Amino acid sequence: MSTQTNTTGSRLETLGLVVGFFVLSTAAAAYEIAPASVLPLIQETLRLKASTAGWLVSIMYATAVVTSIPTGIVLDRFSVRRVVCFGTVALVVAGVWGWYAATAGAYLWLLVSRVLGGIAYVIFWNAGANVVGSAVASRHRATAVGVFTASAPVGFALGQFGSPLVADVAGWPAILPLYAALGVVGVTIFLLATRRHVPGVDAAAPDRTALRALFTSRAVWTVCVLCFLAYSLYLFVNTWLPSYLVEGFDISLATGGLLTALFPAIGAVGRSSSGVISDRVFNGKRRPVVVLSFVVATPAIVAFAFVSQLGVVVGTVLAVGFAIQLVTGLLFSYIAELVPVAVRATAVSLLTSIGLLGAFAAPIAAGIIIDQAGYDPAFLVAGGVAFLGVLVALRAPEPNE
């Protein structure tokens, strides 16, 4: 009876841990993408060009690129509970600070507040991907991590759909503290679930030989490049699709935000099912899933440049959203299977850093192309990025090779 009670309690703690991290990551993702679906309002009130406004999304990724690996080192050496609490405080402060700066029309201070939010985001993401994957049996790792990574598109869907609605009621600056406050709910669940211990964080710190092997591994860098390409496409679509829909199809911001929310919403399904599809359909193989995803995404994203019917656009959004986020849901368990246990946290942090470098660069590069040539050339370039993903994925190793 005692053993059964302990097992049940352990399962509840693991569930609470996953839910807590999921809510924290959802809050940070919603805060992160919130400006995208109200960019026309931001440009109008702050008098910004498209490329300048795009920095409000990209700056968080730039911050994450720089801080991801140091964050992984900190998480290996300090209490995960304390670091996550620090991240929650940082997110709330960033939300309130951003609201004040936006209300005052202070673009630079708004940008700086987003840097603080970027630090919070990378803490939640790296801690969640590592701890959730370590808290379950190895045979369930891909599924558990896939479910956790679905928090990002859920947060993006919330931010894309909710921001125009909040802006109509309270003004667009209110979106920043609103989503940040959701992090308080997540950290409360996390702290309650881990009051006895945090599972999966007892591995010894890696030595220099292990780190050198990690940073010189062709397999690791191949997966990192795939993550860079996938996140580039992910953030390009999430950032500029609302403006593309509003300008190209003469619809309201609220409708544009609702349609764009389909992209991360279907991605939540893609990320959650990535491990199951890899294990059940492809007998545990990772490479076929990645190749197929980029193969589907390439023509789908090019189609944006040629379609003129809103219904076809919706179908294209669903196809691209599922394909690209099937990749991102799998890569974080994929890379953990390519490296020894001692360097898994560092590998996840490296993957996060490289992936978010693509997320940082894509909205800015797309904004420049849109300013100079319009949306159609931007979608064609994105199609080229997806095709490059096919070529790289064909060379990706399987974990057991």
Secondary structure, DSSP 8 states (H G I E B T S, - for coil): -HHHHHHHHHHHHHHHHHHHHHHHHHHHHHHHHGGGGGHHHHHHHHT--HHHHTHHHHHHHHHHHHHHHHHHHHHHHS-HHHHHHHHHHHHHHHHHHHHHHHHHT-HHHHHHHHHHHHHHHHHHHHHHHHHHHHSS-GGGHHHHHHHHHTHHHHHHHHHHHHHHHHHHHH-GGGHHHHHHHHHHHHHHHHHHHTSS--TT-------HHHHHHHHT-HHHHHHHHHHHHHHHHHHHHHHHHHHHHHHHH---HHHHHHHHHHHHHHHHHHHHHHHHIIIIISTT-SHHHHHHHHHHHHHHHHGGGT---HHHHHHHHHHHHHHHHHHHHHHHHHHHTTS-GGGHHHHHHHHHHHHHHHHHHHHHHHHHHHHHH-HHHHHHHHHHHHHHHHHHHTT---TT-
